[in-house]
C-alpha cells in the first residue's frame, strides 16, 4: 500500500497550489487527477485576480488584463464595474496556467498521478485509506489527510456528505478571437 502524508483529489489550480505550499514545507503530497492531461478539460473561465497571479508568478499565461466590465441589464441600463487603469483580473490561457501551477508543485516535491480517481475512502482515528482507480487498476493509499480540490461537482464533498455549497455561480463563457475590449474593458 502506498503511503503519503496528504492526498489531494484534483490537480487543477487549487489542488496544484495547495500541493506546492505543502511540499515546500516538506510534506509528502500526492495529487490525483482523473484526466490524462493537466488543463483539459477546464471547468471554469480563465480569470485570475492580481493577488493570485502574484502568488503563482505565471505572468506568461496572461492573454489580456481587464480593468472592468460594462454590465448591460435587460432594460438597457448599463452599470460599469471597475476603474480604468487598475487591473481587476487577468484573462489567462487555462491550459498553460493549470499546467504551470502543477509544475510548480512537482518542482517543490509533490507527486502527480494522472488517470487516477478516488472510488472509496475510510477515515480512521489518525489516518485515511483512499481507494483509487489508477490506470484501470484498484489501489489503496494511506494518508494523514485527504483534501478535496476537485471542483464544483466534487467527489470528495459528495462522498463525505458535506452538503452542497451555500452559493454556486452559473455563468457562460464565450471565446472570441480578435476582439479586444475598449481600453481593457469588457
Residue pairs with C-beta under 8 A, 6 or more apart in sequence:
1 129
1 139
1 140
1 141
1 142
2 30
2 139
2 140
2 141
2 142
3 141
3 142
3 143
4 28
4 29
4 30
4 111
4 141
4 142
4 143
5 22
5 27
5 28
5 29
5 143
5 144
5 145
6 22
6 27
6 28
6 29
6 30
6 143
6 144
6 145
6 146
6 147
7 29
7 30
7 32
7 128
7 130
7 141
7 143
7 145
7 146
7 147
8 15
8 18
8 19
8 29
8 30
8 31
8 32
8 147
8 149
9 15
9 32
9 117
9 118
9 146
9 147
9 148
9 149
9 150
9 154
9 155
9 156
10 31
10 32
10 33
10 148
10 149
10 150
10 151
10 154
11 19
11 31
11 32
11 33
11 38
11 98
11 102
11 105
11 112
11 114
11 149
12 42
12 43
12 98
12 101
12 149
12 151
13 48
13 56
13 97
13 98
13 101
14 149
15 31
15 33
15 102
15 147
15 149
15 150
16 31
16 38
16 98
16 101
16 102
16 104
16 105
17 55
17 56
17 101
17 104
17 105
18 147
18 149
19 29
19 31
19 102
19 105
19 108
19 110
20 101
20 104
20 105
20 108
20 110
22 29
22 110
23 29
23 105
23 108
23 109
23 110
24 108
24 109
26 109
28 109
29 105
29 109
29 110
29 111
30 110
30 111
30 112
30 113
30 141
30 143
31 102
31 105
31 110
31 111
31 112
31 113
32 113
32 116
32 117
32 118
32 132
33 112
33 113
33 114
33 115
33 116
34 115
34 116
34 117
35 41
35 114
35 115
36 114
36 115
37 114
38 95
38 98
38 99
38 102
38 112
38 114
39 94
39 95
39 96
39 97
39 98
39 99
40 95
42 94
42 95
42 98
43 151
43 152
44 151
44 152
44 173
45 94
45 171
45 173
46 63
46 91
46 92
46 93
46 94
46 97
47 66
47 89
47 90
47 91
47 92
48 89
48 90
48 92
48 97
49 88
49 89
49 90
50 87
50 88
50 89
50 90
53 59
53 62
53 90
56 100
56 101
56 104
58 92
58 96
58 97
58 100
58 101
60 96
60 100
61 92
61 93
61 96
61 97
61 100
62 90
62 91
62 92
63 90
63 91
63 92
63 93
64 90
64 91
64 180
64 181
64 184
65 87
65 89
65 90
65 91
65 184
66 82
66 87
66 88
66 89
66 90
66 91
66 181
66 184
66 185
66 186
67 82
67 83
67 84
67 85
67 86
67 87
67 88
67 183
67 184
67 185
68 80
68 81
68 82
68 83
68 84
68 88
68 184
68 185
68 186
69 80
69 81
69 82
69 185
69 186
70 78
70 79
70 80
70 81
70 185
70 186
71 78
71 79
71 80
71 81
72 78
73 79
80 185
81 88
82 88
82 185
84 183
84 184
84 185
87 184
102 112
105 112
106 112
113 132
113 134
115 134
115 135
116 132
116 133
116 134
116 135
117 132
117 133
117 155
118 130
118 131
118 132
118 155
118 156
118 159
119 131
119 132
119 133
119 138
120 130
120 131
120 159
121 128
121 129
121 130
121 131
121 146
121 159
121 160
122 128
122 129
123 146
126 144
127 142
127 143
127 144
128 142
128 143
128 144
128 145
128 146
129 140
129 141
129 142
130 140
130 141
130 143
130 146
131 138
131 139
131 140
132 138
132 139
132 140
132 141
133 139
146 156
147 156
148 154
148 155
148 156
148 157
148 160
150 156
150 157
152 165
152 168
156 162
157 163
157 164
